[in-house]
Amino acid sequence: MKPHVSPQRMSKAASARRRARRQASGRGSREGQRSRSVCPEVYFGSHHGWPFYQRGMEAKKECQGVPPLYDVLTVLLPARHWPEQQLRRVRQAIAKEYRVRLVIISKGGITVEDMGGVRAARVAGLSAADDLNEAVKLVETPFVLLGESLAHFSNQSSLERLVRVLDDLDHVQVAGGAARDAQGHWSHGCLQQHMANYQAKYTMGYYHSKYECMYCDDLLTPFVTTTKLLRSLAFSAGLSGQALYRDWFAKVRGAGHLAVLCPDVMFFVGDHVNMTADDWLPVARRWALEKVQAFDGREHFFTCEALDISCSDLMSIVDSFLIPPCCLARIADRVGRALEAAEERNLDYELQAGTVLGAVKFGSVLPWDIDLDVNIECGTQAQWMAVANAHLAGKDCSLKVYEANVYFSVICPKYMVEFVCYARLSRGVLPDEYRNVPTRIEFGGAGRGLEQPPDSTAGTATASRSYGTRSTGGSFPPLKWAGQRAATTTPASGGAVGSPHTTPVSTDPAPQRVEGDPRSFGAGSEESEGAVDEEDTAADEAEGRPREEGVACPPASPSQPCPKCPESEALQVETRRRIARAVADVQGLISRVAGQEGRPGTVTAVDGEWGAASGRVAAELDPRLAATSGAVRERSARLPGLEAPWSVREGAHVCPEAYFGPHFDAPFNQHGMEPEACQGVPPFASVLTALLPAQTWSQEVVTFVVAKIRKLYDIPIIVVASDLGLGGRLGGDARVLVPPPEQSLAEALNDAVGMVETPFVLLGESLAHFSNQSSLERLVRVLDDLDHVQVAGGAARDAQGHWSHGCLQQHMAIYQAKYTMGYYHSKYECMYCDDLLTPFVTTTKLLRSLAFSAGLSGQALYRDWFAKVRGAGHLAVVCPDVMFFVGDHVNMTADDWLPMARRWALEKVHAFDGSLHHFSCELVGISCKSPLGIIRKAFLLPLCCRRLMERYLTHILDYGAAKNLSHELQAGSALGALKMGSYLPWDYDMDVVFECKDFKEWMAIGSLLRSRNSECRATITQHNKYITLYCPNFFLELYCHRYNSTSSAFLPEELRDTPTTIWYAGRWARVTANPGLYSRNKLGLDDLKHAAHWRTLKVTSVGKQKGGYESPGVWRRCRTPAHHACLDRFPADGNLPFLFPFLRL
């Protein structure tokens, strides 16, 4: 459409401002440097197209050297299954807007329509992919529009805009638009895709934008691409339907090309894309996907047979690939059935070698292992052979005896199970009280017998960075924690768990261990003050803005103060770690191609030092990513055969270790990592104090645990108990602290820490026993050698024998927290963790500088403390070769999580056991009293406040629908719908426009509010123009403009009776005819990037020229940077970090 004011008639000053705007936005720089396919654009400002904003971004009318669009782009219509009426309508509509060639795939074949008329060119092929490939051969222009599912066409579908993007962004090869279906439903259709470990996940949304377009991995809408790309990456033969597009975009992504979606371009389609399992199956077959998490939220599972995946030659697979989960599931299931049958016959066994390593890491078979190892007791070989014959051997497997009465195997095409007998199993190294209860670990969905302890054979193995996915019966459940395992059978040896305070225990030897993206990155922030005066600030404080003492909880009651804010140096921990991951990824890419110059496929010589340098930067930002940074030595132990004894580090508290190899103490490997004799270390009694939180323990258990600790260590012991008389029973130098009844456990522990005189403390939460499996020297050694680590814990075994490492990853974002069992990094055979569910050793200094939060008890006390430790930038590890004996594994209910939720302003907690806990704002002390005060301090609005505002909007939408009154979301409300599908989390009000002729009817909305007992009240703010709904803490504006129509007038005539609707807070809401075009023209340059509400910013002249914001994509600095809802903790671009805050964990 033509602009209101012709560019030729504008003043010279206005032209200069235009040039400045183009330069500021990075546009127009290529003009004159190379030929263009279409003319560049000029932005005339946010008032140019008022009130419908169909104008604003206008193509420059005078530009030289631009060919006609006829020579630039061809429209390709895959219309084989279209009704004749639909094809005729689309052809006529395109001809009305553009003179372009059409290549049409219909039932009769492939035809070409141009100025010379219509000519038949090809006979239709066997599949849609074949047709498209043939049609592409007929294209004579550099660009092609793939018009899949088009039902109409109008000037809302600006093809020049898409070609212009491909012209200007060299790294982009595909540009699409949004889509509106026959029901008026609008969707941008931008997908992110990720494939890993035989799975694919498709998510609707974007992370980055450029030129008001979203970067996407896949598009669900019509798109323009280059003819060159379509010919170099042809559609896969034999595919049809949407599968051919999913497959093609996967190939485009794999080839390193980028795609964008420009939501201001709107195509009219018959229906939005909807894919069933049958539709996904061809994609799953081509890409070997056992599971597809689709963009509509559904999950589709496919069997190995359906995908033609063969498990018959795993040896060739593991040479370069992970074993398919379906193959792993079959192995685990078949072996599991055999082990269950053995347990029914009271046959004892233990998992061994790589099998136990898989159980420790993934709770299943290692996805690169093809043999399973089982230790059995000698004398039971005949019974085991019978079990193996019945459950493992068969038509495809055979039983082979290698050494009579010692070693036999079941050999299958897919895998091998090796059975080795020993005179005794490792259960003898357990305390006497536990020897009748084998240690059990999650393995393929059930607890299995395990060598004692599991960590002893898994400790020194290099931690894998690949993600293991466990599959049972076609499902892909997350790795469960030990406390949630399936019920296990009675231990083979029978008997009950011995009472730890009545049965004597023997001493055993101490266990030891054996063996370049062109898209923008990160979040921007700037140190700029908004337009907030002192009076506003005072009002905010009076109305309940987010608290600024410590980690602010917007805003909670004074009786629930938030944790102390960490020191300023640690405030940007999340930012440092995010940058470190990116630098580490770059370092990996550089290192991969370093020195590869001259080899096929390598075009650039890369100096390996670049990789080393970026690696050092990543290590400085995040020590977990370093090979040696922050560590005294590269390895945790000396190799005696290769090097001389290590000298003792100055200030070390324990002697170093030496590793004597995997055969040193075979088969149980309780030894191997041995402490060396050394001089200059202090006695252990002056190194560590055991602090036992024993208020809920029986006197017998306290006495028993203290005695067991003393049997191994001569160290100070402090017991927090409920009975002062316990001190006489403990004897020795054990000190008993009995807090007053009104004091919380946190306060009692803080008092106990004040009594500690050693540099290290063991927090023995839930201990039920103590033995030489719990090497305290090992944990102190880790804290000595890894300067960046402040907490070191061990694994845990409960009274039922269930083993768990207890390492948690924790992430807080947008009033939510997610806890996941597992690890990403390891060092010195220990897992880096954010939180520990097991006893741990830490420094007394840390416990005093980050005290336990007063008023807390139970497990909430530890979750809160570890959150503070993490927030302060400290790191923690779990060393699974150290095993503590506890009464029960940690299990937290909603009531247990509530104190944590209150302290950290959490409305939702994704717990480590897979449960999800919701808390109301009232319950956790969050107030919505002053939303403007919250966003002025650069916080995101709490979820409950946004839901409240969306509920208020429901009144307007319901009333408009019931009265059949035209209305549309406007301004920030329309932008929130486009970006988030909901209320913008930094918005303050709501905007709805209607036709002025309906003003009197809208005045009657008060009757609806009264009928619903709503607290909102409607007020006429300006007669015949403004109606304001004043609701508690929020207001909603309804206003009309002088035009007695809505933006539906800009739709094709046949579609004007069906208003455009957009998904908003769980329902379809009416919006401007083309919400993407409205947003781009009204909000101007970079409208898809984010900016705080205009009421919180200074509006500059440059900002006005750009559309309202001078620096979109940059957040103001949050005044309490450690809080999980600070805006500047999030990228100022993309919607996925807000919609799915834990998607990229």
N, C-alpha and C positions, 0 to 999 in steps of 0.2 A: 504494500500500500504506500501511497505517496505521503510524505510528511506534511504537516500543516504549513510549514514555512520552508520554501525552497532553499537549499544550501546556497544557490547563486545570489540570493537576495540578502543573505546574512552579512553583517558588517565584517570588516577585516579583523576586528578584535575577536569576534566570535569565531572566525576561522582559526585564528591563532590559538584560542582556547581549545578548539577541536583537536588541533595538532598536538597540543600539550597533553590532552586526555589520551590520545592514541599512544603517545610515547610512554605515559605513565602506566598504561595497561599492557605495554609490551607489544602493541599491535602496530601495523603499518610499517614495521621495520624492514619487511622484505620487499616492499613496493620499490620498484626500480632496480632491485637486485636480480630478479628473475621474473619470468613471465607468470602471470596469474591466470587462473581459470575463471574467476569471477571478481567483481569489484569489491574493494574493502568496505567496511561499515563505518558509520559515524554515529555516536551516541549524542542525542539532543537533550538529554536530561530527564529527570523523573517527572517533570510536569508536562512534557511534550505530548504525551498520549492520554492525559487525564480525560475521563475517569476510568476508561476501560483498558488503557495501556496496551492497545494493539499496535501502537507505534512507539518509537523511542530509539531503537536501534535501526537505522536506515542505511540501506546500501548506497554507497556513493554513486552519484549519477554520471559524473564525468571521470572516467579513468581510461587510460590508453592501453592498447594491446590486448584487450580481453576478448576472446572469441565468443560467438553466440553460444548459448547453452546447448543448442542442437549439436554442436561439435564437441561438447564437453561431457555430456551425460546421456546414458541410455536407461530407460525404465524397463526392467525385466519383471514380468508378471507371471508367477507360477500359478496359472489359473486352470489347471487340468480338472480340478474338482469344483470350480466355481459355477454357480448357476449363470446362465447366459445373461440374465438381467443384471447381475452384479458386475460381470465383466464389461457389459455395455456402459453401465453407469460410471465405472472407474475410468474407462477409456475416454468418455466424453468429458469427465471432470478434469482429467489431466490435460486434455487438449484445450480446455478453457483457460488453463493457467500457463501452460508451457508448450512451446514447439520443440518437442524432443522425439527421438526414435523410441518405439515400443517394440520389445521382443516378448511375444506372448506364447506361453506354453498352455495349450488347451487340449481338449480331448482329441481334436483332429490333427494335432501335431504342433510344430513350432513355426510361428509366423513372425515376420518383421513388418512393422508399420512405420513408414517415414513419409516424407513429402512426396515421394514418388508413388505412394499407394501401399497396398498390402500385397505381400508375396509370401507364398509357402516356402519354407526353407528346410525343414527337417521333419522326419517322422518321429513321433513320441517314442521315448525309450522304455525300458522295462521298469525303471524306478524314477522317483523325483530327482534323485541325485544325478542319474544319467541324463535326464532332461535338462537340468540346470547346466551341467557341463557342456552339453551340446549347444545350449542357448548362448553361453558365454563366448563360444567360438564365433558367434555371429556379431558380437559387439565390436564396434569400430571406434568407440569413444574411450577416453582414459578412465571414466568413472561409470559406475553402474548403481542404480537403485534396485535393491531386492525388495519387491513389493509384496512380500508374503502376507496373506490374509487381508489385503486392502479391501475395504468395502465402499470407500468414497475418497474424494480428494478435493482439497481446497487450498486457498492461500495460507492456511495455517501450517501447511506442510512445505516449508521453505527449503527447496533443494539447494538453492545457492548458499544458504547458511551452512549446510552440511559439507558442501564442496569447499567452501571457504575455510572451514576448520581443517579439512584434509590438506588444503593448500598451505595453511599457516603452521600447522603442527606436523613437522616432518616425521616424528616418531609415531604418529597415529595413522592407522591404515583403514579403520572402520569408524564411521560416524552415523549414529542412528538418532531417531527421535522418540518421543513418548507416544502413547497410543490411547485412543478413546474408542470404546466398543459401542455396539448398537444400543446398549442400555444407558450410555452416557458415562460409564465408569472409566476414570482416567488412571493410568499407571505409567510410571517412567520405564519400567522394564529393564533396569540396569542390574546385572547379576555379577556377583563375585564367585569365582569357582576355585576350588582347591581339591586336588587329588592326592591321596596318600594311602599307602598300605591297603590297596584294593578297595578303597572307598572314595566317594566324591561327595562334596558338600557344596550346594548352591545357595547363596544368600542374596536376597534382594536389598540393594543399597550400594553405597559408594564410600570410599576412603579419601579420594582425591578429586579435585576438579580443576579445570583450566578453561578459560574463555567461556565461562558459564556452562560448561559441559562436564558430565560425570565420567570419570574413567571406569570402565567396566571390563570384566573378563568375557562376558557373554551378553547378548541382547535378545530380548523377547519381542522385539518390535522391528518394523521395516528399517533398513539401513542402506547407506551409501558406502561403497568401498571401491577400490581400484580394480580395474580389469586385470592388471598385472598380478595382483594378489589372487584373484579368483582363478587365474590360469596356473599360477605356481603352486597354489594349495587348492586343488580341485576338491569338489564334494566327493565323499567316499562312495564308491560304486555300491549300488544295492540298497542304499538307505532312502527312506521316505519320511514324510511327516516331520515333526519337530526334532526327531532324533538326528536328522541330517544336519540341522543347524547347531545342536549341542556338540555334535562331533566336529563340525567345521570350526566352531569357535575354540574348541579345545586344541585343535591343530594350530590355529592362529596364535593362541596364547603360548603354546609350546614352542612355536617358531620365534617367539620374542616380540611379536607385534602387539600394539596396543589399540584398544577400541574406546570410543567415548559415546555417550548419549547426551544429546542436547535437548533438555525437556521443553524448551521454547518452541521446538518443532513438534507439531502434533499430527500424527497420522490417524486416519479413521479405519478401524478394523472391525470385522464382524464379531469376533470374540477374542478375549485375552487368552493367552496360551495356558492350556491346562494339560498336564501330562500324567497319564496313568502308569502303572507298573509295566503294562505292555508297551507303552510308548518309550519308556526308559530302557527296556530290555536291549534293543539294538545298540544303544550307547554303552550299556554295561558290558555287552559282548565285545565290542571293539576295544574298550579300555580296561577290560578285566576287572569290573567293579562288582564286588559282592554286596555292597551297600551303597545306596544313593540317598542322601539327605536332600530332598528337593526344595525348591524355592518357595513352595506353598506350605512347608512345614512337615510334609509327610515323609516317611522313611520307607524305602523299598529295598527288599532283600532278594538276592538271587543266589541260587545254588551253583555249585561248581558245574553240575551237569548242564544247567541252563546257559552257563557262560562258556561251555566247552573248555573249562580249566581242568587240566589233568594233574593228578597228584602222584602219577606213576614214576616220575623221574625227579625226585626232590634233589638229588645230588647236583644235577645240572642247574636247578633253580637257585640253590643256595650259593652257587658260585658267584652270582651277581645280584640276585633278587632276594627279597623277603619271601618266605613261604606263604602262600595264600592262606588267609584265616580259615577257610573251609577245610583245607588240608590239616591245619593245626588242630582244628576242632575234632576232626575224625580221629586223629592220633590220640589226642587227650581223652576223647570219649572212650575209645577202644581200650586204651591202657587203663583208664579209670575204672571201667567195668571189671577188668581183670584184677585190679587191686582191691576193689570192693569184694569180689568173690574170694580173694585170698583172706581178707579180714573176716569174712563169714566163716572161714575154716580155721580162724585163729592163727594164721600164718603171719609172722612178723616181717617187716621190711622197712627200708629207708631209701628215699630218693638220694641220688648221689650225683656228683660232678656237674655237668652242664644242665642236667635236669633240675637240680636244686637251685642252680643259678637262675634258670628261667622262672622258677617259683618265687624266688626272692625279688627278681626284677619285675616280672609281669604277671605273676600268679598263674602261669601256664607254661607251655613249651616255648623255648626260645624260638623266635621266628626265623632263625638261621641255623637251627640245629636239626639233625636228621636221625639222631639216635638218642634213646632214653636209657638211663642208667639206674638200676635198682640193686641195692645190697640186700641179701637175704641171709638167714642163719644156716650154717652148715648142718646137715642132717635133715633139712626140709626140702632138698632139691626135688625129690620125687613128687611131693605134693605140688610144688611150684610148676614142675613140668606139666602136671595134669591141668593146672589152672591155665598155663600158657597154651596148651593144646586146645583147651575148650574155648578160650576167649580171645586168643591172639593169632594162633596158627589157623590155617584153613586152606582154601583153594588158592589163595594168592600169597600165603605166607608159609614159611617152613621153620621147624625147630632144629637147631644145630648145636650139638654138644662139642665144645672145644676141648675141655679138660674135665674128665669125669669127676663128678661130685664137687666141682669148683666153679666152672664157668660155662654157661650156655646162653644162646641168643635165639630170639625170634626174628627172622629176617623176612621183611616184607618189601614189595616194590616201593612203597612210600617211605618206610622208616625201618629202624631196627631197635629192638629192646634187648639190652644186655643185662643178664642176671649174674652176679658174682656173690659167692657165699663167703662168710667169715665166721669164725668161731663165736664171736659175739658182736653185737651191734653197738653203736655209740651211746646207747642209752645209759651205759654204765658211768659216763662222765657226769651225769646229772646228780643232784643231791638225792640221797636215799628216798626222801619223801616223794620224789617225782618220777622215780624210775619205772613205776607201773603205768605212767601216763606218757606216751610218746609225744614228742613235739610234733605239732601238725601245722601245715601251712596251706594257704589257698593255692590250689593247682587245678586249673580247668574246671572250676566251679565247685570244688569240695575240698575239705581238709584232707591232706595226705600225710602219711608217715614221713618223717624227715630225719636226716642225720642230725646229731646234736653238736652244736647248735647250727641252724641253717647258715648263719653268717660265716661260720668257720671255713666253709668251703667256697664262699662267694666273695670274701672280703677283697682280695687284691685284683680281681678281674676288672679290666677297664670298663667303665660305665658306658653303655651304649646311648647315643643321642637319638636313635630311631624310636618311633612310637610303636609299641606292641599292642595289638588289639586282640582281645580274647573273644572267641566266638564259640557259643554252645547252642546247638539246635537251631542254627540260622540266625541267632541274634548276636548283637555286639554290645553287651553290657559293659559299663566301665569297670575297671579293676576294683573289686570290692575290698574293703578293709577286713582284717581278720575277724573282727567281731561280728561281721555280717555274713560269714560263710555259710554254706549249706550245712545242715545237721550232719555230723559225722557218726560213723559207727562206733561201737564200743571198742576201745583199744584191744589189740590182739592178745595182749598178755592179761587182760582183765584186771579186776581190782579197782578200788576207789583211790581217790587222791589222798595221800597221807596227810595227817595233820602236822603242820610245820612246827607246832610248839610241843608235840609229844613224842615225835619220832626222831631218833638220833640221825646224824648226817655224817657222811665220810668226806674227807678232803681229797679233791682230785687236782691234777696239774692244771695250771691256768690255761684256758683255751687261747689259741693264736690264729691269726689269719693266714690263709694260703691263697695265694694268687688272685650395576648402574641404571638406576631407574630414573627416567626423566620426570616422573611425577614428583610432587613435593613431598618432603618427609617431615614428620614431627609436628609439634604444636607450636604456634607462634605466640609470643606474648610481648608486651611492651610496657614500659614504665610510664604510663600516662594517667593523669587524673581525669576523671569524668566531671561533668558539670554538676557537682554536688556541693552545695553551700553548707555553711555551718548550721543553719536552721534545719536543713534537711537531715543532716547527720544527727542532730539532737532528736529530731522526730523519730528517726530510725531506732535510736537507742531506746526511746520511750515505748515504741510499738513492738519491740521484740525482734530485732535483727539477729543475724547469726552471732553467736558469742565469739569473742576473740581471745579469751583466755584459753591457751592450749589449742588443741585440735577442735575447732568450733563445730558445734552441732546446731544447725540452724533451726530455730533456736530452742534450746531445752530449758527446763526449769533450773533455777540456781541450785536446787538440792541435788542435782545430778551433774556436777562439773565434769567437763571433758578432760581427757588425759593431758598431761603436761606436754606442751609443744616441744619437739626436739630442738637442739641447737640449730642455728641458721645454716651451718655447714651441711647439715643432713636434710635440709628441707626439700631438696630436689632429687631425692633418691630415685623416684620413678623415672624422672627425666634422664638421669644419668644411665640408668639401666636400659632404657629404651634406645638411647643413642648408642650405648655399648653393643646392643644386639645388632643394630644396623651396621656399625663399624666392623663387628666380627663377621657379619655376612659378607661385607665387601672384602675383608681380609681373606675369607675362604675362597671367594671367586678369584681374587688376584693370585693366591697361592696355587690354585688349580691350574692356571694357564701360564704361570711363571716358567720361563725357560722352554716354552713349547713353540717358540717361533720357528718357522720353517716346516712345521708339521702340517699335514692336511687339515684344513678347516680352521687354522689359526692365522689370523690376519695381523695381529698386533703383538709385538714383542713386549713382555712385561718383566720388569726387574723384580726379582724375588724379594728385594729389600722393601719394596712397597708393601708387600704383604706383611713382612715382619714389623714395619713401622706402624701400620694400622692395627696389627695385633697388640702392639704395646699400648696404643691409645685405648683399645677396648679393655685391656687388662687394667689400666689405670682407672677407667670409669667403673668397671665391674670386675673385681678380682676373681669371681667365679669363672670367668672366661679365659683366665690366664693359665699358661702352662707352669710358670714358676713365680709370677708376681705375688708378693705377699707371703711367700713360703721360704723357709730357710733352705730347703733343698728341693730338687725336682721330684724325688721319691720319698716315700715315708720311711723306708728302711734301706740299710746298706746291703749290697750284694757281696758277701765275703769272698767269692771266687774272682771278683773283678776289681775290688778296691780295698784299700787299707781302712782300718777302723776310723770312724768319724770322730772328730773332736767334739767335746761337749760345748754347746752354744752358751755364751755368757748369759746368765740369768735363767738358764734351763732348770726345771724343777724335777725332771726325771731323765734317766739315761736313754739314749737312742736305741733303735732296734736294728736287727740284722735279719734278712730273709734267707733261709737255708734251703728253699726249694720245695716243690710239691711232694717229693718223696720222703722228706725228712720224718714225717709222722704219719705215713699212710697206714691204714686206709681212712682213719677218722680225722686226721689232720687237726688235732687239737693243739699241735705245736707246729712251728715253721717260722713264725715271726717271733724272735726271741730278743728280750732286752739284753743289751750288752753291759758288761762290767765297765763302770766309769767312775771318775773322781769328780768332786766338786758340786754334786747335787745335794740339796738338803734332805734330811730325813722326811719321809712322807708325812709324818705326824705334824710337821710344820708347814705342809703344803696344802692339805685339803681337810675340810670339815664336812661331816655328814649331817645334813639338816633334814629331819624326818617330820613331815606334817602329819602327826598321828592322832589328832583329836578324835577321829572316828574309828581308830583301831582299838581292838581289844588289848587289854594288858598283856595277854599271852603272846599275841602277835608282835607287839612292841618289844617285849623282852626277847623273843625268839630272833627277830631281825637284828636287834642290837648285838646279840651274842654272835650271830653269824658274821656280822661286819667285823667285830673285834677278833674273830678267829683268823681273819685274813689281813686286817689292817689295824695298826695301832694309831688311830686318828681320833681327833675330838669328835664327839657326837652331841648334837643338840636336838632334843625331842620336844616338839610342840604338842602337848598332851592336854587332856581334860582332867587328869587326876594328879595332884601334886605328890601323892604318896608313891607314885611310880618311880620317883628318883631313888628310893631305897632299894627297889628291886633291880634296878639297872646296874648299880654299883659303879666302880671305877670313876672315871672323870666325866661320865655322861651327865649333861646338864638338862634339866627338865624345865620348860617354860609353860606355865599354865595361864593363858590369857583370861581376863574377866569375861563373863558370859556375853556382855554386850559388844565385845570386840570381834571384828571379823578375822577370818584366817589371814587375809592380806596384811592387816595391821599386826597380827601375831608374828607372821613371817618377817615383816620389817623389823620388829623388835628382836627377833632371833638373829637376823643378819647383823644387827648391831653388836651382838655378842661374839661374832666370828672374829678370829685373830689370824686366820690363814688366808692366803691369796685366792684360793679356790673353794668352791662350795658344791657339794652334791645335793641336789634337791631330790629326795627319795620319795616322791609322791606315789602312793599305792603299793609300795614294796610289800611283798609277802614272804620273801626269802632272800638270801644273798649267798652267792658262791663265787668260785674263781672264774665263772663264766662272765662276771661283771668286772672287767679290768678297768679300774679307775685310773691306773697309770696311762693306759692307752688314751683315755679322753684328755687327761692333762697334757700328754705329749702333743696331741693335735692342737690344743689351745696354745701350747708353747711354740709350735712350729708354724702355724698359720696365723700370722699377725692379724689378719682381717676377720678371723673367726672369734666370736666371744662366747658361744654356747656350743657344747658338744654332748650329745646324748647317745644312748644305745637303743637297740631293739628291745622288745618285751615279749615274754611268754606268760600266758595266764594260767590259772589253776587247771584248766581243761587241756592244756598243752598247746593252745593256739598261739602261733607266733606272728608278730607283725613288726615291721620296721618303724611305723609311727611317724614317718616324715611327711609333713604337710606343706603344700604351697598355698599361700594366701594372697588374695587380691581384693582390695576394696575400691569400689567405684560407684558413684551416683547412688549413695545410700543403700548399697548392697555389699555383701561380702561373699566370697566363694572360697571354699576350702577343698583342696584336691589332694588325695593321697598319691604320692609319687615324687619324682625328682627330675630335674633337667640337667644338672651338673653334678660332678663329683670330684673329689680331690683326696688323696691319701686314703683311698678305699672308704671314703665317707660321702654320704649324700648331702648336698646343700639343701637346706629346708628353711621355710619361713616360720614354721611352728613345729613343736614336737609334742607327741602324745605320750611320751615315755619319760622316765627319770633322766636327768641331765646334770652335767657339770658346767658351771659358769664361774666367772670371776666375782669375787666379793665387791670389787670396785663397781662393776656393772650393776649388781643388785642394789648398791647404795645410791648410784647416780640415777637409776631408773627403778625406783621402788615400786612394789606392788601397790595397786590402786586401793586406797582405803575403802572399806565397805564391801569388798568383793570376797566371795568364798567359792569353793567348788572349782570346777573346771573353767568357769568364766574368768577366774583369777589368772589362769595361765594363758588363756586365749588373749586376754587383754594385755598381759605383760609381753607376750611375744609380738603382738601388734605394735607395741611401743618400741621394742627392740628393733623390729624391722623398720619402723618409721624413722628411727635414729640412725639408720644406715649400717647397723651391725649385721653380721651373718651368723647363721647357726648351721650345724651339721648333725647328722645321725650316722654313727659308725656301726653298721649292723653286725659286726663281729663281736661287739659287746652286747651281752644279753642279760637283761634284768628280769627278775621273777616278780610278777605283779599279781594281785588278786583277781582283777578283771581288767579287760581293755576299756579304754575310755568310750563311754556312750553318753551323748548329750541330747536331752530332750529340749523342747521349745522353752520350757521353764529354765533350763540350764543356760540356754543361749540368751535369754532375755536381759540379764545384767550387761552382757557384752553389747547387745544391741542398743541398750540405753546409753552406754558410755560412748559409743562410736556412731550414734545416730543412724542405725541400720534398720531399714524397713523390711529387708529380706536377707536371709542367710541361706546360702547353698552349703549344706553341711558336708563333711568329709565322708559320711556314710550314705550319701545320695539323697537324703531327705531335704526338703525345702521348708523353711520356717518363715512365716509372714508375721509382721508386727505392725500394729496401727501407729499412726503418729502420736496419738494420745499416750499409747503404752510406752513409747520410747522417748517421750518428751520433746517431740518436734512440733513447732508452732508455725502456722501459716499466717500469723497475724499481720506481718508486714512483708509481702512479697517484693515490693519495690526496695525495701531495705535489704533484703537478701540478695537480689541481683545487683544492687549497687556495690556490694562488697565482692562482686565477681564470683558468687556461688551459683551453682545450679539450683533451681527450685526443687524441693523434695518431691518425690513421686506422689505422695498423698496430696500435696498442694496442687499439682498438675491435674490429678484425677478430680479434685474438687472443682477446678475451673472447667474441666470438660463436662462435668455434671451440670454446671450452670448453663453451659452452652446448649445442652440437651433441651432445655426449656424453649430456647429460640427455635431450634431445628424442629422440634415436635410441633410447636405452634404454627410455624410456617408450612409444614407438611399438612397439618390438619386443616388449615384454612386455604391451602393451595396458593400461597403467596410466594411470589418470586423473591428470592434472596440469594446472596452469595457471600462466602467467606472472602475477606479482603485483607490487605496489608500483611501484618505479621501472622495473622491466623491462617491465611492462604499459604504463606511461606512455611509455616509449621506443618501444614498438611502435606505440602510438596516434599519437604525434607524428611520429616519424622513420622508422618501419618498420625500426628498427635500435636498437642500443645508444645510450643517451643519451650525448652526448659530454662530459657533466660528471658522469656516474655513477661509482660506485666498486665496486659489487658486482652480483650477479644474484640474483633472488628467484623461486623456483618453489614452489608449494604442491601438496600431494597429499593423498590420503585416508589417515588414520591406519591404517586396516586393512591398507594396503599397505606399512607401514613395513619389514617384514622383507624384502620383495622389493626395495625401494629400497636397502636396505643392501648388496645384492649388486651394486650398480653398479660396485664396485671391479673385478669380473672383466672388465667391458667396458673399463675404463680400462687394465687390464694387457694385454688382448688388442690394444689399439691403441698400446701403448707410450707411453701418455700420461704426461706429467709430473705430472698431477693425481692427488691422493690423496683418497679419501673417508674422513671421520672422523665418528663419531657424537658430536655436540656435546651433545645432550640426548636420553636414551633415550626412544624412542617419540614423539619430537617433532622434533628437529633433526638433519639430516645436512649436513655442510659439505664441499664440494669445495675443497681447497686446491690451487690451481694457481700456477705461477710468477707472482708479482706481483699476482694476483687471487684472489678466493674467490667461490664460489657457494653460496647457502643454499637447501636444500630443507627445507621444514617442513610439518607437518600441523596441522590444527586439530581441535577435539573433535567436529566434525560429520563423520559418515561419509558425506559426499557432497561433490560440488563444486557450483559455481554453476549447472551445467546444470539443476538442479532448478527454476530460475526461468524456464526456457524453456517454451514450449507443450509439452504432453505428447508430441505427435507428433514433436517435434524434439529431444528430450532425448538420444537415442542418437547425435546428430550434434553433437559439441562445437563451440563457436565457435572459429574459428582466425583468426589475423591475420598479415599479411605481415611477416616479421621476418628481416632479413639474408638475403634471397634464398630463403626457404622459408615455408610456412604453419606457424605454431606455435600450440599450444593456448593459449587465454587465457580469462579470465572470460567468463561468458555474454554480458554486455553490457559490453565494456571501457570504453565512454564513460561509462556510468552508474557503474561501479566507480570510475573516476578522479575523477569529479565529487564523488561522495559521500565518498570517502576523502581526497582531497587538497584538497577544499573550493573556496572561492571563487577564481576566475581560474585554474583548474587548467591551462588551455591556455597561459597565460603561463608564463614560465620562472623558475626559481629555482635557485640552486646547491644542491649536495648538502647534506642536513641536517647531515652531519658537519662541514661547513665554516662553519656559521652558528650564531648564538645563537638558541635557540628561546625566544620570549617568550610571555607569557600571551595576548596579542592574537593572535599567530601561531597558537597552539593552537586558539583559538576559530575562526579562519578556515580551519583545516584543516591547519595545520603551518607556514605561511609568513606572516610579517607583511606583506611587500611583494613578492608575486609580480609579475614584470614589471620587476624592477630587479636589475641585476647588482652584485656587489661590484666595487670598483675593482681593476683588474689592477695588479700591482706593476711590470710592465714594459710600459707602455701601447703602445709602438711595435710590439710583436710581433703578427704576423698571426693568431695563435691566441688572443689575449686575448678573454675572454668579453665584456668591455664594449665591444669593437669591433662587436659584433653586436646587433641588436634583441633585447630580452628577450621577444619575442612572435613567433609564427609559426615554421613549420618550413622554409620555402623558402630563407631565407638560409643554412641549414645543409646542406640537401639539394642546392641548386644555388647555390653561392656567387657564381657569375658571371652569374646569370640576368638581373640588372638592370643590367648594365654598359651 
